[in-house]
């Protein structure tokens, strides 16, 4: 595929014209080609607060058979509420060789990092325990600020097919949506008509922050709705308490239904003047599926179901991490150049498979250590053991690690677990699968990114 375009700009007006060409060779040996002429333009009105944009793409001599390059006609609008936030809306019609569709989108658009700057100013004295990260983890970084305390977020997204359908044989990568709209639904279809709405609100005070969000999605194959509510409380410098409640219900037409409920309580203590840090999270989860069929995907897509009938899984999970970092005082002690952490995860499960009940305790214990060889190089190791109910089931994971620091505020770790196991409840806290793994960590905020430009 290739494209070329000429653009003319003067004052508040922009005009553009060009050509696109795509040549797709399919697995069947057939070839789909599109040669499109593109024409469009934009205009800014109301002292540049309102921007209108339109573009059309049409094939020459009926040449628009590539599934990613059909005839397309698009209109969009942006209205600047202030320098940082814009309300956006867009409507697009596609007219391909085998299908016609329309797409509607709307919501907020933030100038890059402008929302982050507003957030940083607002919470710099409020939630100090790595404030931006805490806000993001609890969904507190909403878009449009109404006042010093309140901000809101609203979005709408939809797609409708007028006629026809996308031929799966025309799709070059069946694991990726086509550019003209569409996706892989839970039934494996490439396109689906849907409308999705999302609305959220956030309140912030000096020591408290609260956020809630509701979502609804109605589609051809099924519906989904749910809500999330989170609260964050600063207890003291470097100490934060957070809580979160979420519920989501999904239904597949003539298929299974799922309910997912989660309640979380988190505690973090990472004081700047202490060598110790503590992180703890308590979770209560309940997952339900009704009318499940093994091998069939659930209503929200993803992996195929592994059970049939009615199944309920309830879990109480607690994860505790304790980290000790000695301060290097150049006294020659090797221990002063290390970092040590322990992990303890405990879980109680009580599942119901039809008329059968399955329940019991299990615990996961982990140990990590690393020593500084140079300023940019650490060596260490990680080990984990999982003990099942009554110690009747034991699994191990562990191996060496090497950590590189290629630049400030970055961390690249290469590890190898000689043995390993999978555990979905603790996989976010620890990597326990066997084999080679690589983790990359990057610490940044809107200020450090700004220094790069």
N, C-alpha and C positions, 0 to 999 in steps of 0.2 A: 504494500500500500504506500501511496505517496500523495502529498498535497502541496499546493502552492497558492499564495494569496497576496494581493495588493491591497494596501490600506491607505486611506486619505483622511487626515484629521485637520480640522479647522475650528477653533473656538470650541463650542459645545457639540459639534457634529462630527461623527465618524462614519465613513462609508468604506465598504470592503467588497472585494470580488475575487473569486479564485476557482480552482478546479481540484477535484480529488479523483484518484483512480485506485481501485482495489482489484486484486486478482487472487481468488481463493481456489486452491486445488484440494478437493475433498478426498476422503478415504475411499469413496466409490470410483475415483478416477475422473469424475466430472469436474468442471470448472465453472465457478460463478464470478462474474465480473460486474463492476459498477464504475461508471465514469460520470461524475456529478459536477455540475456547475453550481457554485455557491455565491450567493449575493446577500448582503445584509448591511445593517447600519444601526447607529444608536444616536440618541439626542438627550441632552441634559437640560432640564427645565427647573423653574422655581429656585433660582440661585444655586443650581447644581444639586439641590436636594432630591429631585426626581430624575431618574434615568430610565428611558424606554429603549428596548433593544429588540430587533427582529432579524431573522435570518431564514432563508429558504435554500434548500439543496434539491436539485432535480436532475434526473438522468438524461443523458443525450441519446436519443433514439431508443428509448426504453431500456437503457443499460443501467439497471439497478438491482441485479440479482444477488449481490453479496449481502448476507444477512446482517452484517454490521454497517452497511452503507446503503440504506434505502433512501427514497425520497423523504426529506424531513422539512417540516415547517415549524418554526419556533418563535414564540413571543415571550418576552420577559420584562419585568419592571422591578426597580429598586427605589425605595424611598428612605432617605437618611433621617433618622430621628435625631441623631447627633453625630459627632465625628467618629464614634466607635461602633454604632449599631445601625443596621439597615434592615428594613422589612423587605423581603423579596418574595416574588411570585413568578411562576413560569407555566406556560402551557405549550405542549408540543404534540404535533400530529406526525405519524410516520405512515408512509404508503409504500410498502415493499412489494416484491413480486408475488408473495404468497399470503401476506397478512397486512392488516391496517390496524393502527392502535393510536391511543392518545395518552398523554402523561401530564399530570398536574402536580405541581410542587409549590410549597409555600413555607415561610418561616422567617427566622432571623439570620442575618449574616454579620459576623464580627470582623472588623478590621484586624489583621493578624496581630496578636498579642495585646490589642487594645483592651479587650475584656480582662486579660491577665493583669494588665497594669491597674485597672480599676479594682480588681479583686485584691491585689497585693496591697494597695493603699487602704482598702477597707478592713483587711484582716491582719495587718501587720502588728497591731497591738492587741488583737483579740485571740486568735488561735495560733499560738506561737510554736506549737509542737509540729514543726515542718508543715506550716499552715497550708500552702498550696496543695501539697500532696494529700493532706487530710481532707481538704475541701473536695478534691477530685474523687477520692475514694468513697465519700459519702454522698456524691451527687449534689454538692452544694454550689457548684459553679454554674449558676444559671446565666441567661443571656442579658435580658433587658432590665436595667435598674430603674425602678420607679421612685425610690427614695434612698436615703442612707441605709434603711433597714430592709426594704423589700425589693425583690427582683422576680421577674416572671419569664417563662419560656413557652412558646407555642409553635407547633409545626403541623403541617398537613402534607400528605404524600399519597398519590394515587396513580393507578394505571387502568386503562380500559381498552380492550381489543374490539374494534368495530367489526371485523370480519376476518376469516381465514385463521391460520395458525402457523407458527414457525416450524418448519420441518427440521427435526433433530439432525438429519443427515447434512443440513447446511451449516451446522454449528461446528466451528473449528475446534473449540475446547468445550466439551459438554459439562465441565466443572465450573464454567464461568458464564455469567450472564452475557447476552448479546448487547452490543453498544446501543441499539435502538430501544432498549427497554426489555424487561423480562428477567426471570431468575429461575433457579431450580427450586420448585416447591416441594412440599413433603411427599407428594405423589411422584416426583421425578419429572413433572412437566416443566417446560422451559419458560412458559409465560402463565400469568394468572392475573385476572382483574381483581383489584383491591383498592381500598381506601384506608388510610392509617392516620390517626389523630393522636397528638401528644400535647399535654399541658402540664406545666410545673410552676411551682412558686417556692421562694426561699425567703426566710427571715433571719436577720443577723442582729445581734446585740453585742455588747462588749465581751461577754463570756459565753453566750449561747448562740447556736446556729441551728436552724431547723429547715428542712427541705422536704417537699412531697411532690410526687409526679404520678399522673394517671395516663394510661395508654389504652387505645382501642384500635383494633385492626379487623376489618370485615373483608373477606375474600371469597372467591368462588369455592375453594376447597374447605374453608372453615373459618372460624372466628377466634380472636384472642383478645383478652383484656386483662388488666391488672393495675396495680399501684405499688409505689415504693415510698416510704416515709423514713427519714433519717434525722437524728439529732446529734449534735456535737457540743461537748461541754469542756471548757478549759478549767482545770482544777488549780493549776499553778504553772510556773515556768517549766516547760518541757514535759508536762503531765496533762494528758487529755483522756476523756471518757467519751465513747461514741456508742450509739445504738441505731439499729436499722430493722425495719419490718417490711417485708415484701410479700405479695401474693399475685400469682398469675394463673389464669384459667385459659385453656385452649381446647378447641373442639374441631375434629376433622369430620366433615360430612360423611355420614354412613360409616364412621370409623370410631376410633378410640377418643377419649377425652382425658386430659391431664390437668392436675392441680399441683402447683408448687408453692409452698409456704415456707418462709424463712424468717427467723428472729435472731438477731446478732447483738452481742454486747462486747465492746472492745475497750482495752485499757492500754495506754502507752505511757511509759516513764523513761524519758531520755534527757536527763538534765545535762547541761553543758559542763557543770562543775563536778560531774560524777564519772567514774570509770565503768559504772554498771548501767545497763539498760534492760528494761523489762517490757515485753509485749505479750498480751494475752487476749484471746478471743474465744468467747463462748457462743456456740451456735445451736439452735434448735431447728431442725429441718423436717418437713413432711412432704413427700412426693407420692401422688396418687395417679394411677392409670386405670381406666375402666374400659372394658371391652377390648383389651389388647389382643393383638394377633402377632405371634412370634414371626419375625422376619419382615413385618410391615413397619414403615416409618411412623413416628408419632405425629401429632397435628402441627408441631412446630418444626418439623424436619429433623435433621441430625441423623444419628446412627439408627439402624433398624432395632426394633424392640426385641428383647431376648426372652420375653415371657408372654404368656397368653392368659386371658381372663382378667380378673380384678386383683390388683396388687397395690399395697400400701407400704411405704418405707418411712419409718420415723427414726431420727438419729439425734442424739445429743453429743456434740463434739466440742472439746475444749483443746486449744493449742496454746502452749506457753513457751516462749523463747527468752532465755537469759543470756546476755552477752557481757563479757568482761574484756576491756581493752586497757592494759597497763600503759602508763605514760612513760615514754622512753626518756630517761634522765641521763643517758650516756654514761651509765655506771658499769657497762660491760656485761650486764646480765642478759643472757639470750632471751629469758622470759619477758623482759621489758620490751622486746621487739615482736611480740606476738599478739594474737587475738584469739579468744576462746569463747565458745558458746555451747549451750546445751538446749535441747528441745524435748518437750514432753507433750505428747498428744494422747488424749484419752477419749474413748468413744463408747457409747451404749446404743445398741441398735435393737429395735423391736419392729420387725417386718411381719406383714401378713400376706401370704400367698394363698388366695382362695380361703379355705378353712384352716390352713396351716399357719402357725405362729413360729417365728424364728427370732430369738433374742439372745443377747450376751454382750459382755464387755471385751474390749481390746485396747491395747496400749502401744504407742509408738515412742521409742526413746532414741534420741540422736545426739551426736557429739561432733563438733567441728573445731578445727584448730588450724592456724596458719602462722608462719614465721616470716619476717622480713629478711630477705637475702640482700636486696638492694632497695633503693627508693621506689623502683618501678617493678619489682619482682618479689612475689611471695610463693612459698611452697607450704603444703599442708595436706590435710586429709579430712574425710567425712565418713561417718559410720552411722547406720540406723538399724534398729531391730524392732520388729513388730511382733507382739505377743498376743495370741488370740485367747478366747475364753478358756480359763482353766489351764493355760499354758499348753493346750493340746495342739496349737498351731503356731509355729514360729517361722518368721521370714527375716532375711538379712539383706542389707545393702551397704556397700562401702567401697572406698578406694581413694587413691591420691588425687590431689588437686594442685594446679599451678595457676597463679593469678598474675596478670600483667596490668600495668597502669600506663596505657599508651599516651594519655594526656590528662590534665587536671580534670577531676570530677568524672572520670570514666573508669570502668573496671571490666576486664575481660578474663573470665575464668574458664580453664579447660580442665575437665575432670573425667575420670574413668571409674565406673563402678564394676568391680570384679563380679559381684553378684547383685541381684536387685529384685524388686517386686513393684507392683502397681497398687496404688491406693488413692481413690478419687477424693477422699475427704481430706487428705493431707498433702496432695500433690502440689498445691500452691505454696505450701510452706517449705517443702523439701523435695529435691529430685532424688527419687529412689529407684528408678528403672535401671536395669543393667546396661553396660556399654558406655561408649563415649558420649559426653554431652558438653555443650558450651553455653555459658550464660554471659550476657552483656548487660552492664548497668551504666546508665548515664544520668547524672544529676544535673538538672538545669531548671531555670525559671525564665520569666520574660526578660529579666535584666541581663542574665548571662547570654541569652540568645541575641539580644540587641547589640552586645559588644562584638559580635561576629560580623556586623554589617557597618 
